[in-house]
Amino acid sequence: ITPLYQRMARVSKDVKGDSDFLFAKASTAGKPGKQLTFTFKIDSVPTFILFRNGKQFGKPFGAVKLPSKKLAAALENLKSGEEWDESIMDIQDSKKNNVQPTKIE
């Protein structure tokens, strides 16, 4: 998952401020990491946490591989400006995932 995540973050950064998304990665190791896992109720890694206007948007969720149907749906929901769609948590990523990566504009 790391190489694809890093590519998404790099592509987002290369858009030079015109991107709808900013990707950040944090370690769960050590005291600061334990504080993060406690604060955001993270029980597995990797976990994705979305923010809108500085506030957590929706619930933290995991993705075992990229591309991820759940991550794509969550990013589209975030981008739409609508309220969090709880049904996103029910989306399951299959072993043969035919999801196209979310376009970063």
N, C-alpha and C positions, 0 to 999 in steps of 0.2 A: 504494500500500500504506500510505502514511503516515496518511491520514485514518482508515482503518479500524483501524489499529494504535492510533492515539491514542484512538479511541472505546473499544476494548477496555480500554486502560489506564485511561481515565476511569471506565468502568462498574465496573471492578474496584476502583478507589479509592473510588467512591461507596458501595460496600457497607459501608464503615466497619469494616474488620477482620474481617468475616465471610466474605470472599472466600477461595476456595481458591488464588487466584493473585495474584501481584504482577508487574506489567510494568515493565521498566526499559529505557531506550534509551541507547546509548552511541555516541559518534562514533569512527570508525576513523582520523580525521585526526590529524596531529601525532604526537609521541613517545608520549604515553599511548595513543593509538589503535593505533599500530604494536605496542606492547607487548601490548595486548589481542588483536590478530589473531594474534600469535605465540603467546601463552599458550594461547588457545583453538583454535588451528589453523583460523582463519577464512580461507576463500579467496574468498568472495564476500559481497556485501551485498544485501539484508538477510539476516542469519543469526540464527536463534533458538537460544538456549542455555537449557536448563532446569536448575533446581537444586532439590534436595530436601534439607532439613535442612543447608543450607549447602554441599552437595557437588554437583558437576556430575552431572546425571542424563541418561544417554544421550549421544548425539553431537550436536554442533552441526549444524543443517540449515537449508536455505534454503526460502523460500516466495516465489514470484513474484507471488502475488496472494492476497487475502483475500476471502471465507473460504477456508481451505486444508484439504484432507482430511488432509494430513500433520500440520499443526499441531493440528487437532482431535483426531486420534488420539494424538498425543504428550501433549497436555494431559489427555486421558482416562486414558492410561497413568500419568501422573504422579499424578493425582488418586486412582487406584485403590489406590495403596499397593503395587502389585506391582513386581517387578523390571522393568528396561527391556526392552521388546519390540523386538528388532532388526528385525523385519519392518516396522516403521513406516518405516524408511528406504527401503523399496521402494514406498511409496505415491506415486503420481504425481497431481498436480493437473491436471485437464483444463481446456481453455479454457472449457467450460461446466460450471462447478463448482456442484453442487446441494447443497453442504454447508451445514448450519445452523450458525451460530456456536455455540461451546461455551458452555453456560449457566454464568454466573458466579454462584455462590451465596454 
